[in-house]
Amino acid sequence: MEKLTKEGLEKLRQQGAATEKNYIKVGFSSCGIAAGAQEVYDVLCEEARKHNADVEIKKCGCVGICSAEPLVEVRVKNMPRVFYGKVDKDTAIKIMEKHVCGKMLVNDRIYDLKVN
């Protein structure tokens, strides 16, 4: 078995990032559902269809910040991975139009940002 080096690990990470699809994950824990996650999910699915967006909309479990629900994680190639909080219908539309389609962040709702 070959020893994995720091350079080898970075190469594997870059290969994985290059093949990873764009996605949006909506937190569907009980607090997310109570805060409106179903409506946000439905709006995102409709907007993705409307814009013919190259993005997969997924449901996920607890993200861990109950006070910020509904939480939405967005990963678009060549952009930072972003967690948006307190997402409502209007913010979901902005996320699709600005972040996914326009490659611009929706700054007023960012809770966490990870450079991929």
N, CA, C and O of each residue as an XYZ file, in Angstrom:
464
protein
N       0.837     -1.176      0.000
C       0.000      0.000      0.000
C       0.884      1.242      0.000
O       1.833      1.347      0.777
N       0.557      2.175     -0.882
C       1.327      3.401     -1.024
C       0.921      4.420      0.039
O      -0.260      4.579      0.345
N       1.919      5.104      0.594
C       1.649      6.124      1.601
C       1.058      7.366      0.928
O       1.570      7.820     -0.096
N       0.000      7.906      1.492
C      -0.650      9.088      0.943
C       0.075     10.335      1.437
O       0.223     10.544      2.641
N       0.524     11.159      0.494
C       1.220     12.393      0.824
C       0.239     13.563      0.826
O      -0.902     13.438      0.381
N       0.705     14.693      1.334
C      -0.116     15.901      1.336
C      -0.452     16.299     -0.104
O      -1.579     16.703     -0.388
N       0.505     16.190     -0.997
C       0.282     16.529     -2.402
C      -0.712     15.563     -3.052
O      -1.564     15.974     -3.841
N      -0.595     14.294     -2.717
C      -1.517     13.287     -3.253
C      -2.938     13.511     -2.770
O      -3.896     13.341     -3.523
N      -3.065     13.891     -1.516
C      -4.379     14.178     -0.941
C      -5.007     15.403     -1.621
O      -6.200     15.403     -1.926
N      -4.206     16.437     -1.854
C      -4.701     17.640     -2.526
C      -5.141     17.319     -3.958
O      -6.147     17.845     -4.433
N      -4.402     16.473     -4.626
C      -4.761     16.070     -6.002
C      -6.103     15.330     -6.001
O      -6.952     15.580     -6.857
N      -6.291     14.428     -5.047
C      -7.566     13.705     -4.939
C      -8.718     14.665     -4.643
O      -9.804     14.518     -5.203
N      -8.488     15.646     -3.770
C      -9.511     16.631     -3.442
C      -9.909     17.434     -4.675
O     -11.095     17.665     -4.911
N      -8.927     17.860     -5.459
C      -9.198     18.635     -6.667
C      -9.945     17.801     -7.704
O     -10.843     18.310     -8.376
N      -9.586     16.532     -7.840
C     -10.287     15.654     -8.781
C     -11.740     15.479     -8.362
O     -12.637     15.491     -9.205
N     -11.974     15.315     -7.067
C     -13.338     15.165     -6.564
C     -14.150     16.421     -6.771
O     -15.320     16.348     -7.148
N     -13.540     17.593     -6.526
C     -14.244     18.871     -6.705
C     -14.578     19.097     -8.168
O     -15.615     19.679     -8.484
N     -13.712     18.644     -9.064
C     -13.947     18.843    -10.497
C     -15.119     18.010    -11.000
O     -15.796     18.405    -11.949
N     -15.364     16.865    -10.376
C     -16.443     15.987    -10.842
C     -17.728     16.133    -10.034
O     -18.761     15.581    -10.411
N     -17.673     16.872     -8.924
C     -18.860     17.030     -8.076
C     -19.888     17.907     -8.774
O     -19.553     18.928     -9.375
N     -21.139     17.494     -8.684
C     -22.223     18.238     -9.310
C     -22.656     19.406     -8.425
O     -22.435     19.405     -7.214
N     -23.268     20.385     -9.050
C     -23.868     21.487     -8.303
C     -25.048     20.945     -7.505
O     -25.808     20.112     -7.998
N     -25.198     21.420     -6.275
C     -26.330     20.967     -5.471
C     -26.812     22.059     -4.527
O     -26.098     23.011     -4.210
N     -28.044     21.879     -4.096
C     -28.630     22.660     -3.018
C     -29.226     21.650     -2.050
O     -30.004     20.784     -2.451
N     -28.861     21.758     -0.768
C     -29.416     20.895      0.265
C     -30.264     21.737      1.208
O     -29.822     22.773      1.706
N     -31.475     21.283      1.443
C     -32.379     21.961      2.360
C     -32.491     21.117      3.624
O     -32.788     19.924      3.555
N     -32.252     21.739      4.782
C     -32.318     21.025      6.057
C     -33.745     20.640      6.413
O     -34.615     21.498      6.560
N     -33.978     19.319      6.552
C     -35.312     18.795      6.863
C     -35.375     18.112      8.216
O     -36.031     17.081      8.368
N     -34.686     18.691      9.209
C     -34.880     18.191     10.567
C     -36.214     18.745     11.060
O     -36.852     19.535     10.365
N     -36.633     18.340     12.241
C     -37.944     18.795     12.727
C     -37.995     20.315     12.854
O     -39.028     20.919     12.566
N     -36.896     20.945     13.282
C     -36.908     22.405     13.408
C     -36.921     23.077     12.035
O     -37.525     24.137     11.875
N     -36.269     22.480     11.054
C     -36.299     23.012      9.693
C     -37.682     22.938      9.091
O     -38.152     23.885      8.461
N     -38.330     21.806      9.289
C     -39.700     21.626      8.780
C     -40.639     22.632      9.448
O     -41.462     23.255      8.778
N     -40.514     22.790     10.764
C     -41.367     23.728     11.488
C     -41.143     25.172     11.029
O     -42.060     25.991     11.087
N     -39.930     25.481     10.575
C     -39.596     26.845     10.153
C     -39.935     27.111      8.689
O     -39.805     28.243      8.223
N     -40.374     26.070      7.947
C     -40.790     26.302      6.564
C     -39.932     25.656      5.499
O     -39.960     26.095      4.349
N     -39.173     24.633      5.836
C     -38.279     23.984      4.873
C     -39.023     23.410      3.666
O     -38.491     23.434      2.556
N     -40.237     22.895      3.858
C     -40.966     22.308      2.732
C     -41.266     23.363      1.663
O     -41.082     23.111      0.472
N     -41.726     24.536      2.086
C     -42.014     25.604      1.121
C     -40.730     26.026      0.396
O     -40.747     26.220     -0.819
N     -39.627     26.167      1.124
C     -38.349     26.550      0.526
C     -37.918     25.502     -0.497
O     -37.494     25.841     -1.603
N     -38.028     24.230     -0.121
C     -37.673     23.134     -1.034
C     -38.527     23.192     -2.305
O     -38.004     23.080     -3.413
N     -39.822     23.363     -2.142
C     -40.734     23.415     -3.291
C     -40.403     24.588     -4.215
O     -40.398     24.438     -5.437
N     -40.129     25.757     -3.628
C     -39.784     26.944     -4.427
C     -38.476     26.713     -5.178
O     -38.374     27.043     -6.360
N     -37.479     26.151     -4.503
C     -36.202     25.891     -5.171
C     -36.364     24.915     -6.340
O     -35.772     25.111     -7.401
N     -37.166     23.868     -6.145
C     -37.409     22.905     -7.230
C     -38.091     23.584     -8.413
O     -37.709     23.367     -9.563
N     -39.094     24.401     -8.133
C     -39.813     25.119     -9.195
C     -38.903     26.101     -9.921
O     -38.926     26.178    -11.149
N     -38.106     26.850     -9.172
C     -37.193     27.819     -9.782
C     -36.113     27.126    -10.610
O     -35.724     27.630    -11.663
N     -35.627     25.980    -10.146
C     -34.630     25.226    -10.912
C     -35.211     24.796    -12.252
O     -34.544     24.880    -13.283
N     -36.460     24.333    -12.233
C     -37.135     23.957    -13.491
C     -37.326     25.178    -14.389
O     -37.062     25.124    -15.590
N     -37.781     26.263    -13.802
C     -38.057     27.492    -14.540
C     -36.806     28.018    -15.257
O     -36.878     28.478    -16.396
N     -35.660     27.941    -14.567
C     -34.404     28.465    -15.105
C     -33.568     27.394    -15.809
O     -32.472     27.672    -16.296
N     -34.096     26.169    -15.856
C     -33.345     25.044    -16.432
C     -31.933     24.994    -15.825
O     -30.943     24.825    -16.535
N     -31.869     25.144    -14.514
C     -30.599     25.230    -13.795
C     -29.932     23.864    -13.657
O     -30.595     22.849    -13.443
N     -28.622     23.863    -13.784
C     -27.821     22.656    -13.628
C     -27.498     22.468    -12.147
O     -26.369     22.685    -11.708
N     -28.517     22.059    -11.386
C     -28.350     21.899     -9.949
C     -29.310     20.816     -9.458
O     -30.448     20.716     -9.918
N     -28.828     20.014     -8.518
C     -29.666     18.988     -7.899
C     -30.164     19.512     -6.556
O     -29.368     19.958     -5.729
N     -31.468     19.461     -6.336
C     -32.062     19.903     -5.075
C     -32.262     18.671     -4.198
O     -32.904     17.706     -4.611
N     -31.704     18.710     -2.972
C     -31.757     17.556     -2.079
C     -32.310     17.962     -0.719
O     -32.269     19.131     -0.333
N     -32.821     16.978     -0.012
C     -33.189     17.148      1.391
C     -32.084     16.527      2.222
O     -31.496     15.518      1.830
N     -31.796     17.131      3.380
C     -30.811     16.544      4.290
C     -31.322     16.676      5.716
O     -32.358     17.296      5.955
N     -30.613     16.109      6.638
C     -31.019     16.147      8.037
C     -30.561     17.407      8.729
O     -30.395     18.450      8.097
N     -30.361     17.313     10.009
C     -29.995     18.447     10.853
C     -28.652     19.035     10.442
O     -27.673     18.316     10.245
N     -28.631     20.356     10.316
C     -27.395     21.061      9.988
C     -26.759     21.606     11.270
O     -25.554     21.855     11.305
N     -27.549     21.788     12.304
C     -26.997     22.129     13.608
C     -27.184     23.549     14.100
O     -26.695     23.883     15.179
N     -27.871     24.396     13.355
C     -28.104     25.767     13.810
C     -29.612     26.000     13.802
O     -30.144     26.648     12.901
N     -30.284     25.475     14.797
C     -31.754     25.512     14.839
C     -32.316     26.927     14.717
O     -33.350     27.130     14.080
N     -31.655     27.886     15.312
C     -32.167     29.262     15.286
C     -32.108     29.897     13.900
O     -32.719     30.942     13.676
N     -31.380     29.279     12.966
C     -31.230     29.836     11.618
C     -32.071     29.095     10.585
O     -31.970     29.386      9.393
N     -32.893     28.151     11.011
C     -33.706     27.371     10.075
C     -34.745     28.245      9.393
O     -35.183     29.239      9.972
N     -35.140     27.906      8.200
C     -34.606     26.859      7.332
C     -33.210     27.205      6.813
O     -32.951     28.324      6.369
N     -32.322     26.217      6.883
C     -30.956     26.342      6.392
C     -30.839     25.683      5.027
O     -31.417     24.626      4.773
N     -30.086     26.324      4.164
C     -29.896     25.828      2.804
C     -28.405     25.877      2.488
O     -27.773     26.927      2.613
N     -27.844     24.739      2.077
C     -26.443     24.669      1.652
C     -26.415     24.703      0.132
O     -27.157     23.972     -0.525
N     -25.550     25.560     -0.431
C     -25.448     25.681     -1.885
C     -24.014     25.443     -2.304
O     -23.085     26.063     -1.787
N     -23.849     24.531     -3.254
C     -22.526     24.264     -3.827
C     -22.639     24.411     -5.337
O     -23.331     23.642     -6.005
N     -21.944     25.417     -5.860
C     -21.888     25.670     -7.292
C     -20.413     25.674     -7.678
O     -19.594     26.313     -7.017
N     -20.083     24.969     -8.735
C     -18.702     24.829     -9.182
C     -18.037     26.201     -9.321
O     -18.631     27.152     -9.829
N     -16.790     26.271     -8.856
C     -15.948     27.474     -8.909
C     -16.454     28.607     -8.010
O     -16.113     29.771     -8.224
N     -17.256     28.268     -7.018
C     -17.715     29.237     -6.028
C     -17.570     28.623     -4.640
O     -17.496     27.401     -4.508
N     -17.528     29.460     -3.605
C     -17.488     28.895     -2.250
C     -18.783     28.144     -1.941
O     -19.846     28.467     -2.473
N     -18.675     27.139     -1.075
C     -19.874     26.439     -0.585
C     -20.460     27.307      0.514
O     -19.751     27.717      1.434
N     -21.759     27.588      0.419
C     -22.387     28.565      1.299
C     -23.572     27.952      2.033
O     -24.335     27.174      1.463
N     -23.716     28.314      3.310
C     -24.913     28.001      4.080
C     -25.700     29.294      4.243
O     -25.208     30.271      4.806
N     -26.931     29.282      3.743
C     -27.838     30.409      3.920
C     -28.806     30.064      5.035
O     -29.273     28.929      5.125
N     -29.114     31.038      5.888
C     -30.025     30.814      6.992
C     -31.251     31.689      6.929
O     -31.276     32.712      6.244
N     -32.286     31.261      7.666
C     -33.574     31.953      7.708
C     -34.100     32.187      6.294
O     -34.565     33.276      5.956
N     -34.013     31.146      5.489
C     -34.420     31.236      4.085
C     -35.936     31.163      3.989
O     -36.569     30.267      4.547
N     -36.501     32.118      3.273
C     -37.928     32.126      2.999
C     -38.121     32.020      1.475
O     -37.157     31.825      0.735
N     -39.354     32.148      1.025
C     -39.658     32.007     -0.399
C     -38.857     33.001     -1.244
O     -38.249     32.615     -2.242
N     -38.854     34.270     -0.853
C     -38.138     35.292     -1.628
C     -36.635     35.032     -1.666
O     -35.995     35.216     -2.702
N     -36.074     34.606     -0.537
C     -34.641     34.309     -0.496
C     -34.325     33.086     -1.356
O     -33.286     33.049     -2.015
N     -35.204     32.094     -1.356
C     -35.002     30.904     -2.193
C     -34.944     31.304     -3.673
O     -34.121     30.787     -4.428
N     -35.812     32.215     -4.075
C     -35.803     32.694     -5.466
C     -34.488     33.421     -5.752
O     -33.887     33.218     -6.807
N     -34.037     34.270     -4.817
C     -32.759     34.981     -4.988
C     -31.593     34.006     -5.078
O     -30.681     34.197     -5.883
N     -31.619     32.967     -4.257
C     -30.535     31.974     -4.284
C     -30.443     31.334     -5.663
O     -29.350     31.166     -6.205
N     -31.593     30.980     -6.228
C     -31.571     30.356     -7.550
C     -31.124     31.351     -8.618
O     -30.252     31.047     -9.432
N     -31.725     32.539     -8.611
C     -31.413     33.517     -9.659
C     -30.002     34.082     -9.541
O     -29.268     34.135    -10.527
N     -29.619     34.507     -8.327
C     -28.324     35.164     -8.153
C     -27.164     34.192     -7.967
O     -26.150     34.295     -8.657
N     -27.309     33.249     -7.037
C     -26.181     32.362     -6.719
C     -26.011     31.277     -7.782
O     -24.939     31.144     -8.372
N     -27.063     30.508     -8.020
C     -26.927     29.369     -8.939
C     -26.787     29.829    -10.389
O     -25.885     29.382    -11.097
N     -27.668     30.712    -10.829
C     -27.653     31.131    -12.243
C     -26.705     32.298    -12.503
O     -26.048     32.338    -13.543
N     -26.626     33.254    -11.563
C     -25.822     34.453    -11.777
C     -24.425     34.410    -11.202
O     -23.637     35.327    -11.437
N     -24.093     33.359    -10.446
C     -22.770     33.183     -9.833
C     -22.392     34.354     -8.911
O     -21.243     34.795     -8.883
N     -23.397     34.850     -8.153
C     -23.178     35.910     -7.166
C     -23.790     35.459     -5.840
O     -24.833     34.807     -5.824
N     -23.140     35.808     -4.735
C     -23.638     35.417     -3.427
C     -24.791     36.307     -2.991
O     -24.850     37.485     -3.343
N     -25.707     35.730     -2.218
C     -26.812     36.475     -1.612
C     -26.335     36.836     -0.210
O     -26.616     36.122      0.752
N     -25.623     37.931     -0.102
C     -24.858     38.273      1.099
C     -25.669     38.428      2.369
O     -25.165     38.118      3.448
N     -26.909     38.897      2.285
C     -27.652     39.196      3.505
C     -28.168     37.967      4.251
O     -28.739     38.112      5.331
N     -27.987     36.778      3.714
C     -28.466     35.565      4.389
C     -27.371     34.515      4.608
O     -27.685     33.382      4.975
N     -26.113     34.855      4.396
C     -25.022     33.891      4.563
C     -24.758     33.662      6.056
O     -24.554     34.612      6.813
N     -24.764     32.384      6.468
C     -24.449     32.004      7.835
C     -23.058     31.383      7.921
O     -22.396     31.472      8.955
N     -22.621     30.760      6.840
C     -21.294     30.130      6.831
C     -20.852     30.015      5.387
O     -21.667     29.820      4.486
N     -19.550     30.137      5.180
C     -18.990     30.098      3.842
C     -17.734     29.236      3.885
O     -16.867     29.453      4.731
N     -17.625     28.268      2.992
C     -16.472     27.376      2.938
C     -15.846     27.473      1.549
O     -16.512     27.217      0.546
N     -14.579     27.838      1.492
C     -13.901     27.855      0.210
C     -13.501     26.431     -0.105
O     -12.744     25.813      0.644
N     -14.012     25.900     -1.224
C     -13.783     24.493     -1.598
C     -12.367     24.248     -2.006
O     -12.010     23.121     -2.349
